[in-house]
Amino acid sequence: MEQEMLSTREVYGKTLVKIGTRWEKVVVLDADLSKSTQSVMFAREYPQRFFNVGISEADMMGTAAGLAASGFIPFASTFGVFATGRVYDQIRNSIAYTGLNVKIVASHTGLSVGEDGASHQTLEDIALMRVLPNMMVVVPADGRQTEQAVEALASYKGPAYLRLNRPKVPTVIPGDMPFELGKAQILEAGKDLVFVATGTMVSAALEAAREMGKEGVKAAVVNVHTIKPFDEALLIQVAEQAGAVVVAEEHSIIGGLGSTVAEVLGESCPLPMLRVGVRDKFGESGSPQDLLEKYGLTAAKLVSAGKTVLSKKNR
């Protein structure tokens, strides 16, 4: 059956409108990119609760912090490269340090930003946000999970970073699967190997597990939609059962999900593992699919990595 393709940023815009109906304290800010981030949907419905600060992301974060301190629930939207790197000082000192209830939402992240090139393809944003005390980091696997995440973050009290994407992505999360911030999900069971994936790479991990199944390898697939706080207990459980792990993310292998998994396994249950992601490089201009192929963020690459860790496990 063909998978439904949804734009996570479009789902974000629609969900903002929905929660705006229920929560009068929800306000939305954007840095002159509302048509791209899709926060424009909220602006049309609630113009008095929408603030376009212009091309001034630092001001946007400071304003969001002030609104949060005044009892509002601000969602601050822009591209990932601006939402993290350009405003790191403001996030660190005005939002994370103070523990204010600001939701930072990035609509254009990873290589799949595509033709905009390296200047706009943030591959270090998870690492930057993950290292900040008090900051939650959420990376939905698809449009369906994006809606769940936005709803959950509206109720959650504290700073949070929500990482979305530019292109449409396959819908891979079952409609009846419960969602809880901080709790990873087992999408496929397996005893031989575990694929631990986040965001756009969840669909690739599921495809890789199916391919390995044709060769008699039973691979589990774990979706980590919340990278911080990380579900250590579930990872340790599935890793100990299988004895081999492959991590997949559309991000640098440094500081993101791969680093998180390595840290947990290194302390609790060392075993063969490999990280599939961008290997300490900047991106470049190209179509999203061509870039994912060039940088090795594919199901085929995950199958190859899976075979490698299995060979190490069986030595």
C-alpha positions as CSV (number, residue, x, y, z in Angstrom):
1,M,0.0,0.0,0.0
2,E,1.3,3.4,-1.0
3,Q,2.3,5.6,2.0
4,E,0.6,9.0,2.5
5,M,3.0,11.9,2.0
6,L,2.6,14.8,4.3
7,S,4.5,18.0,4.9
8,T,5.5,18.3,8.5
9,R,5.6,22.1,8.3
10,E,2.1,22.2,6.8
11,V,0.8,19.9,9.6
12,Y,2.5,22.3,12.0
13,G,0.6,25.3,10.6
14,K,-2.8,23.4,10.8
15,T,-2.1,22.2,14.3
16,L,-1.3,25.7,15.5
17,V,-4.7,26.8,14.3
18,K,-6.3,23.9,16.2
19,I,-4.6,24.5,19.5
20,G,-5.1,28.2,19.1
21,T,-8.8,27.6,19.4
22,R,-8.4,25.8,22.7
23,W,-5.6,27.8,24.3
24,E,-6.0,31.5,24.2
25,K,-2.5,31.9,25.6
26,V,-0.9,30.4,22.6
27,V,0.9,33.0,20.5
28,V,3.0,32.6,17.4
29,L,6.1,34.5,16.3
30,D,7.9,34.4,13.0
31,A,11.0,36.1,11.4
32,D,9.4,37.1,8.0
33,L,9.2,33.5,6.9
34,S,5.6,32.6,7.8
35,K,4.7,31.4,4.3
36,S,7.6,28.9,4.4
37,T,7.2,27.8,8.0
38,Q,3.4,27.7,7.5
39,S,2.8,29.7,10.7
40,V,0.9,32.0,8.2
41,M,-2.1,29.8,8.8
42,F,-2.2,30.9,12.5
43,A,-1.7,34.5,11.4
44,R,-4.8,34.4,9.2
45,E,-7.0,33.0,12.0
46,Y,-5.6,34.9,14.9
47,P,-3.8,38.1,13.6
48,Q,-3.9,39.7,17.1
49,R,-1.9,36.7,18.5
50,F,0.7,36.6,15.7
51,F,3.9,38.6,15.7
52,N,6.1,39.0,12.6
53,V,9.4,40.5,14.0
54,G,11.0,40.8,10.6
55,I,14.4,39.5,9.7
56,S,15.5,39.7,13.3
57,E,15.6,36.2,14.9
58,A,17.5,37.4,18.0
59,D,14.7,39.9,18.7
60,M,12.2,37.1,18.1
61,M,13.7,34.9,20.8
62,G,13.9,37.7,23.2
63,T,10.3,38.7,22.5
64,A,9.2,35.0,22.9
65,A,11.0,34.9,26.3
66,G,9.2,38.0,27.4
67,L,5.8,36.6,26.3
68,A,6.5,33.4,28.2
69,A,7.5,35.3,31.3
70,S,4.1,37.1,31.0
71,G,2.2,33.8,31.0
72,F,1.8,33.2,27.3
73,I,2.7,30.0,25.3
74,P,4.9,31.3,22.4
75,F,5.8,29.2,19.4
76,A,8.7,30.9,17.6
77,S,9.1,29.7,14.0
78,T,11.9,30.0,11.5
79,F,14.4,27.9,9.5
80,G,16.6,25.6,11.5
81,V,19.9,27.4,10.7
82,F,18.5,30.6,12.0
83,A,16.5,29.0,14.9
84,T,19.6,27.6,16.5
85,G,23.0,29.0,15.3
86,R,22.0,32.7,14.7
87,V,20.3,33.1,18.0
88,Y,22.3,30.7,20.3
89,D,23.1,33.4,22.9
90,Q,19.5,34.5,23.2
91,I,18.3,30.9,23.5
92,R,20.9,30.0,26.0
93,N,20.5,32.9,28.3
94,S,17.0,34.1,27.9
95,I,15.2,30.8,27.4
96,A,17.1,27.7,28.5
97,Y,18.8,29.3,31.5
98,T,15.6,30.8,32.7
99,G,13.6,27.7,31.9
100,L,10.9,29.8,30.1
101,N,8.0,28.2,28.3
102,V,9.1,28.9,24.7
103,K,8.7,26.5,21.8
104,I,11.3,26.9,19.1
105,V,10.1,25.4,15.9
106,A,12.4,24.9,12.8
107,S,10.8,24.1,9.5
108,H,13.8,23.7,7.3
109,T,16.5,21.3,8.6
110,G,19.0,18.7,7.4
111,L,20.1,18.0,3.9
112,S,16.5,17.8,2.6
113,V,16.4,21.6,2.6
114,G,17.8,20.8,-0.9
115,E,18.7,23.5,-3.4
116,D,19.2,26.2,-0.8
117,G,22.6,24.6,-0.1
118,A,25.0,24.4,2.8
119,S,24.2,27.9,4.2
120,H,20.7,26.7,5.0
121,Q,21.1,23.0,5.7
122,T,21.6,22.8,9.4
123,L,23.3,19.6,10.4
124,E,24.3,20.6,13.9
125,D,21.0,21.9,15.4
126,I,20.2,18.9,17.4
127,A,23.7,18.9,19.0
128,L,23.4,22.7,19.8
129,M,20.0,22.3,21.4
130,R,20.7,19.0,23.1
131,V,23.6,20.3,25.1
132,L,21.5,23.1,26.7
133,P,20.2,22.4,30.2
134,N,16.4,22.5,30.4
135,M,15.9,22.2,26.6
136,M,13.7,19.4,25.3
137,V,14.5,18.2,21.7
138,V,11.7,16.7,19.6
139,V,12.1,15.3,16.1
140,P,8.8,13.8,14.7
141,A,9.0,10.9,12.2
142,D,6.1,12.1,10.0
143,G,3.2,14.5,9.6
144,R,0.9,12.4,11.9
145,Q,3.5,12.6,14.7
146,T,4.1,16.3,14.1
147,E,0.5,17.0,15.1
148,Q,0.9,14.9,18.2
149,A,4.1,16.6,19.1
150,V,2.7,20.2,18.7
151,E,-0.3,19.2,20.8
152,A,1.9,17.7,23.5
153,L,4.3,20.7,23.5
154,A,1.5,23.1,23.9
155,S,0.7,21.4,27.3
156,Y,4.3,20.9,28.3
157,K,5.8,23.6,30.5
158,G,9.4,24.4,29.6
159,P,11.8,25.2,26.7
160,A,11.6,22.9,23.7
161,Y,13.0,22.6,20.2
162,L,10.9,21.0,17.5
163,R,12.7,20.0,14.3
164,L,10.6,19.8,11.1
165,N,11.4,19.4,7.4
166,R,10.9,21.2,4.1
167,P,9.6,18.4,1.8
168,K,6.8,16.0,2.3
169,V,7.7,12.7,4.1
170,P,6.1,9.3,4.2
171,T,3.5,8.6,6.9
172,V,5.0,5.7,8.9
173,I,3.6,5.9,12.4
174,P,0.4,3.8,13.0
175,G,-2.6,5.9,13.7
176,D,-3.4,4.1,16.9
177,M,0.1,4.4,18.3
178,P,0.2,6.5,21.5
179,F,2.6,9.4,21.7
180,E,4.4,10.6,24.9
181,L,7.2,13.1,25.1
182,G,10.4,11.4,26.2
183,K,9.2,7.9,25.3
184,A,10.6,6.1,22.2
185,Q,8.5,3.8,20.2
186,I,9.2,0.2,18.9
187,L,7.8,0.2,15.4
188,E,9.1,-3.3,14.5
189,A,10.2,-6.1,16.8
190,G,13.4,-8.0,16.1
191,K,16.0,-10.1,18.0
192,D,19.0,-9.9,15.7
193,L,19.7,-6.1,15.2
194,V,18.2,-2.8,16.2
195,F,17.8,0.3,14.0
196,V,17.4,3.4,16.1
197,A,16.2,6.3,14.0
198,T,14.8,9.7,14.2
199,G,12.9,12.1,11.9
200,T,13.1,11.4,8.1
201,M,15.4,8.4,8.7
202,V,12.6,6.4,10.4
203,S,11.1,5.5,7.0
204,A,14.5,4.4,5.7
205,A,15.0,2.3,8.8
206,L,11.7,0.5,8.3
207,E,12.6,-0.1,4.7
208,A,16.0,-1.5,5.7
209,A,14.5,-3.8,8.2
210,R,12.2,-5.2,5.5
211,E,15.1,-5.8,3.2
212,M,17.1,-7.6,5.9
213,G,14.0,-9.6,6.7
214,K,14.2,-11.1,3.2
215,E,17.6,-12.5,4.2
216,G,16.3,-14.0,7.5
217,V,17.5,-11.2,9.7
218,K,14.9,-9.9,12.2
219,A,15.7,-6.3,12.8
220,A,13.9,-4.1,15.3
221,V,13.1,-0.5,14.5
222,V,12.9,2.1,17.3
223,N,11.6,5.6,16.6
224,V,13.2,8.2,18.9
225,H,11.0,11.2,18.5
226,T,12.3,12.8,21.7
227,I,16.1,13.0,21.7
228,K,16.1,14.9,25.0
229,P,15.1,13.7,27.5
230,F,16.2,10.4,26.0
231,D,14.5,7.0,26.7
232,E,17.5,5.2,28.0
233,A,15.5,2.3,29.5
234,L,13.9,1.3,26.2
235,L,17.2,1.6,24.3
236,I,19.1,-0.6,26.8
237,Q,16.2,-3.2,26.8
238,V,16.2,-3.6,23.0
239,A,20.0,-3.3,22.6
240,E,20.7,-6.0,25.1
241,Q,18.2,-8.3,23.4
242,A,19.6,-7.9,19.9
243,G,23.3,-7.2,20.7
244,A,23.9,-4.9,17.7
245,V,22.7,-1.3,16.9
246,V,22.6,1.0,13.9
247,V,21.6,4.6,14.5
248,A,20.2,6.7,11.6
249,E,19.7,10.5,11.5
250,E,19.6,13.3,9.0
251,H,22.1,15.2,11.0
252,S,25.8,15.2,11.8
253,I,26.9,12.0,13.5
254,I,28.5,14.3,16.0
255,G,26.3,15.4,18.9
256,G,23.0,14.2,17.7
257,L,21.1,10.9,18.1
258,G,24.2,8.8,17.3
259,S,26.2,10.4,20.0
260,T,23.3,10.0,22.5
261,V,23.0,6.3,21.8
262,A,26.8,5.8,22.0
263,E,26.9,7.6,25.3
264,V,24.1,5.4,26.8
265,L,25.5,2.1,25.4
266,G,29.0,3.0,26.4
267,E,28.0,3.5,30.0
268,S,25.4,0.7,30.3
269,C,25.9,-2.1,27.8
270,P,28.8,-1.7,25.3
271,L,28.1,-3.6,22.1
272,P,28.7,-3.3,18.3
273,M,27.1,-0.1,16.9
274,L,27.4,2.2,13.8
275,R,26.2,5.7,13.2
276,V,24.6,6.5,9.9
277,G,24.4,10.3,9.3
278,V,26.5,13.1,7.8
279,R,30.1,12.5,8.6
280,D,31.5,15.9,9.7
281,K,30.7,17.7,6.5
282,F,28.7,20.6,5.3
283,G,25.9,20.0,2.8
284,E,25.6,21.4,-0.8
285,S,23.0,22.4,-3.3
286,G,21.0,19.6,-4.9
287,S,17.6,17.9,-4.8
288,P,16.8,16.4,-1.5
289,Q,16.8,12.8,-2.8
290,D,20.2,13.3,-4.6
291,L,21.7,14.7,-1.5
292,L,20.4,11.9,0.7
293,E,21.9,9.4,-1.8
294,K,25.3,11.2,-2.0
295,Y,25.7,11.5,1.8
296,G,24.6,7.9,2.4
297,L,21.3,8.5,4.2
298,T,19.4,5.7,2.5
299,A,17.9,2.3,3.4
300,A,20.7,0.6,1.3
301,K,23.3,2.3,3.5
302,L,21.5,1.1,6.6
303,V,21.4,-2.5,5.3
304,S,25.1,-2.3,4.7
305,A,25.7,-0.9,8.2
306,G,23.4,-3.6,9.7
307,K,25.5,-6.3,8.1
308,T,28.7,-4.8,9.4
309,V,27.5,-4.7,13.0
310,L,26.1,-8.2,12.7
311,S,29.6,-9.4,11.6
312,K,31.1,-7.8,14.6
313,K,28.5,-9.2,16.9
314,N,29.1,-12.7,15.7
315,R,32.9,-12.7,16.1
